[in-house]
């Protein structure tokens, strides 16, 4: 079967599934819709794991051919809704590949001297150099299965002298790190600077490095970042999981006065409670009653808030309670 036919069949199935899932009750009986979707899920569940992963890849490829928006986001959710992604590691790699293409395209068309408004003192040249260094550092760590810390300054960068060549250098680094990540069993033990001491740590970390720095570029050019709700929710949890291991964050957080925050995603329905103070830092995936402050908004904007790319006064977010507690948290966790 040709690639063209496979892509066409996957896209046609995706369109049918989304149409059924989003159909109004007065157009399609809800019980009938559930029955059809359950039957589809049963049939897909009988596929071998390799075919299920391939189908998930085809759905994500179909999403990549659609413009950003609701239908694009629905396409990206299909693999998870049918449980097709048995390989989370590969899913992260695919997501990185998509984000890095967008990042390279954005910086390629921008004067390297353009200021990065979300990172005071930086230009686009600094942003590209920073992100490209991360590629080469992670590639070195994974390729050598590092068992102890290696500083990025000790990894050869091969950065061209001509800033005009930096986007191609960035693209090569992204390709190299993805090749390294895809060659290795994600459960392989190795050193990391986060909570997960396995290869699996690195694609997840790199994804959110790329998501946030693409947002830096887009915001600096007057655009608005588009971060899928599921991706953003995972990014919030990745940030909270690793915070105690990032010394430049853990230290300031340990000195905060007692307080708590509830973050609520208005597009996914998920909530997170963050506590800090004398009892130490802790978080849960739930909304506890009576926090010091609450923040509600789309998951993507909550993620950007955690990374200091949104402020408490941002119109995308609604803050209630003691704003000073939120401000103290954001100051302590400035990334």
C-alpha positions in Angstrom: 0.0 0.0 0.0 1.4 3.4 -1.0 2.2 6.2 1.4 -0.3 8.4 -0.4 -3.1 5.8 0.2 -2.1 5.3 3.8 -2.1 9.0 4.5 -5.5 9.5 2.7 -7.1 6.6 4.7 -5.7 7.9 8.0 -7.0 11.4 7.3 -10.4 10.2 6.2 -10.7 8.1 9.3 -9.6 11.0 11.5 -12.2 13.3 9.8 -15.0 10.8 10.5 -14.0 10.3 14.1 -13.8 14.0 14.8 -17.1 14.6 13.0 -18.8 11.9 15.2 -17.2 13.2 18.4 -18.1 16.8 17.8 -21.6 16.3 16.3 -24.5 18.0 18.0 -26.9 15.7 19.9 -29.8 16.8 17.7 -28.0 15.7 14.6 -26.5 12.4 15.9 -27.9 10.4 18.8 -25.2 10.3 21.5 -25.7 6.6 22.2 -25.1 5.9 18.5 -22.0 8.1 18.4 -20.5 6.3 21.4 -21.3 2.9 19.8 -19.6 3.9 16.6 -16.5 5.2 18.4 -16.3 2.2 20.7 -16.5 -0.1 17.6 -13.7 1.9 15.9 -11.6 1.7 19.1 -12.1 -2.1 19.3 -10.9 -2.6 15.7 -7.9 -0.4 16.2 -7.1 -2.2 19.5 -6.7 -5.5 17.5 -3.8 -4.0 15.4 -0.2 -5.0 16.3 1.7 -2.5 18.4 3.9 -1.4 15.4 0.8 -0.7 13.3 -0.8 1.2 16.1 2.2 3.4 16.4 2.3 3.9 12.7 -1.3 4.9 12.6 -0.7 7.4 15.4 2.2 8.8 13.3 -0.1 9.2 10.3 -2.7 11.0 12.4 0.0 13.5 13.6 1.2 13.9 10.1 -2.3 14.7 9.0 -2.5 17.3 11.7 0.7 18.8 10.4 -1.0 19.4 7.1 -3.8 21.4 8.7 -3.6 25.0 9.8 -3.4 25.7 13.5 -6.8 25.6 15.1 -9.5 23.5 16.6 -9.5 20.8 13.9 -5.7 20.5 14.0 -5.8 20.1 17.8 -8.6 17.5 17.5 -6.4 15.5 15.1 -3.5 15.5 17.5 -5.7 14.1 20.3 -6.9 11.1 18.3 -3.8 8.9 19.0 -4.3 9.4 22.8 -8.1 9.0 22.7 -7.6 5.5 21.1 -4.6 4.6 23.2 -2.4 4.3 20.1 0.8 5.7 21.5 2.4 2.8 23.2 5.8 4.6 22.7 5.7 7.8 24.6 9.4 8.3 23.9 8.8 8.4 20.1 5.8 10.6 20.7 8.0 13.2 22.3 10.6 12.9 19.5 7.8 13.5 16.9 6.6 16.5 18.8 10.1 17.9 19.0 10.6 17.5 15.3 7.5 19.5 14.6 8.3 22.3 17.0 12.0 22.6 15.9 10.9 23.0 12.2 8.7 25.9 13.3 11.5 27.4 15.4 14.0 27.2 12.6 11.6 28.7 10.1 10.9 31.6 12.5 14.5 32.5 13.2 15.6 32.0 9.6 13.3 34.9 8.6 14.4 37.2 11.4 17.3 39.6 11.7 19.7 38.1 14.3 20.0 41.4 16.0 16.2 41.6 16.8 15.7 41.8 20.6 14.0 39.0 22.4 11.4 40.8 24.5 10.8 38.0 26.9 14.5 37.6 27.7 15.8 41.1 28.4 19.3 41.7 27.0 19.0 38.8 24.5 18.8 39.0 20.7 17.6 36.3 18.3 21.3 35.4 17.8 21.6 34.7 21.6 18.3 32.7 21.5 19.5 30.5 18.6 22.9 30.0 20.2 21.3 29.0 23.5 18.9 26.6 22.0 21.4 25.1 19.6 23.8 24.6 22.5 21.1 22.6 24.3 20.8 20.3 21.3 24.5 19.5 21.2 24.7 19.1 25.0 21.8 16.7 25.1 23.1 14.8 22.0 26.5 14.4 23.7 25.0 13.2 27.0 22.7 10.6 25.4 25.2 9.4 22.8 27.9 8.8 25.5 25.3 7.6 28.2 26.8 10.1 30.6 27.0 8.8 34.2 27.9 12.2 35.7 27.3 15.9 34.9 28.9 17.3 31.8 28.8 21.1 31.4 27.6 22.5 28.1 30.7 24.6 27.9 32.7 21.4 27.6 30.8 20.2 24.5 32.0 21.2 21.0 29.5 23.5 19.4 30.8 24.1 15.9 29.0 27.4 15.8 29.6 29.3 12.5 31.0 32.8 12.7 28.4 34.1 10.3 25.1 34.7 12.0 23.3 34.1 8.7 24.4 30.4 9.0 23.1 29.9 12.5 19.6 28.7 11.5 21.1 25.8 9.5 23.4 25.1 12.4 20.3 25.0 14.6 18.5 22.6 12.3 21.5 20.3 12.1 21.7 20.2 15.9 18.0 19.4 16.2 18.4 16.5 13.7 21.4 15.1 15.5 19.8 15.0 18.9 16.7 13.4 17.6 18.8 10.7 15.8 20.6 10.0 19.1 17.4 9.9 21.1 15.6 7.5 18.7 18.5 5.1 18.7 18.4 4.4 22.5 16.0 2.5 24.8 14.3 5.3 26.8 14.6 3.1 30.0 18.5 3.2 29.7 19.9 4.5 33.0 22.0 7.7 32.8 22.7 11.0 34.5 20.3 13.8 34.1 19.8 17.1 35.8 16.2 16.3 36.6 14.0 13.8 38.5 14.2 11.0 35.8 17.6 9.4 35.7 17.0 7.7 32.3 17.3 8.6 28.7 13.5 9.2 28.8 14.1 12.4 30.6 15.7 14.2 27.7 13.1 14.2 24.9 10.5 15.5 27.4 12.8 18.2 28.7 13.9 19.2 25.2 10.3 19.4 24.0 9.5 22.1 26.6 12.7 23.9 26.0 11.7 24.1 22.4 8.1 25.1 23.1 9.1 27.9 25.4 11.8 29.3 23.2 9.5 29.2 20.1 7.1 31.2 22.2 10.0 33.6 23.0 10.5 34.1 19.3 6.8 34.5 18.4 6.0 36.9 21.2 9.1 39.0 20.3 7.7 39.3 16.8 4.3 40.4 18.0 2.6 37.0 17.5 0.8 34.7 19.9 2.1 31.2 20.7 -0.1 28.2 19.9 0.6 25.4 22.4 -1.7 22.4 22.3 -3.6 22.0 25.6 -2.4 18.5 26.2 1.2 19.4 25.5 0.9 22.4 27.8 -0.6 20.4 30.7 2.3 17.9 30.4 4.7 20.8 30.4 3.2 22.2 33.6 3.8 18.8 35.3 7.3 18.4 33.8 8.2 21.9 35.3 6.8 21.0 38.7 8.4 17.5 38.8 11.9 18.9 38.0 11.8 22.1 40.0 13.3 20.5 43.2 16.3 19.3 41.0 17.0 22.7 39.4 19.1 24.4 42.1 18.6 27.9 40.7 14.9 27.4 41.3 14.8 25.1 44.4 16.9 27.5 46.4 14.7 30.6 46.0 11.6 28.5 46.4 12.8 27.1 49.7 13.0 30.6 51.1 9.4 31.6 50.3 7.0 32.3 53.1 4.1 29.9 53.5 1.7 30.0 50.6 -0.2 27.9 48.0 -1.4 28.3 44.5 -4.1 26.6 42.5 -3.6 26.6 38.7 -6.7 25.6 36.7 -6.7 24.9 33.0 -9.9 26.2 31.4 -9.4 24.1 28.3 -8.5 20.8 29.8 -10.2 21.0 33.1 -7.1 19.9 35.0 -5.9 21.6 38.2 -2.6 21.7 40.1 -2.0 22.8 43.7 1.5 24.1 44.5 2.5 24.5 48.2 5.7 26.1 49.6 7.1 27.6 52.8 8.3 26.1 56.1 6.9 22.6 55.2 8.8 22.6 51.9 7.8 22.5 48.3 5.1 20.1 47.1 2.5 19.8 44.4 -0.5 17.7 43.6 -2.7 17.2 40.5 -5.8 18.5 42.1 -7.4 21.7 43.3 -7.3 22.1 47.1 -9.7 24.4 48.9 -8.7 27.8 50.2 -5.3 28.4 48.4 -3.5 31.7 48.9 -4.2 32.5 45.2 -5.9 30.9 42.2 -4.9 31.3 38.5 -7.2 30.2 35.7 -6.6 30.2 32.0 -5.8 28.0 29.0 -3.1 25.5 29.7 -0.7 27.1 27.3 -0.9 30.4 29.0 -0.4 28.8 32.5 2.7 27.1 31.1 4.0 30.4 29.9 3.2 32.0 33.3 5.3 29.3 35.0 8.2 30.2 32.7 7.8 33.9 33.2 6.5 34.6 29.7 3.1 35.7 31.1 2.5 37.9 34.1 -0.2 37.9 36.7 -1.8 40.8 34.9 -2.0 39.1 31.6 -5.5 39.3 30.1 -5.3 35.6 29.1 -5.4 34.7 32.8 -7.7 35.3 35.8 -6.1 35.7 39.2 -8.0 35.7 42.5 -6.8 35.7 46.1 -3.5 37.1 47.3 -1.7 38.3 44.2 1.4 39.0 46.2 1.8 35.3 46.9 1.7 34.6 43.2 4.1 37.4 42.5 6.6 36.0 45.1 6.3 32.6 43.5 7.0 33.9 40.0 10.0 35.9 41.2 11.5 32.9 42.9 11.0 30.6 39.9 12.1 33.0 37.2 13.6 30.6 34.6 
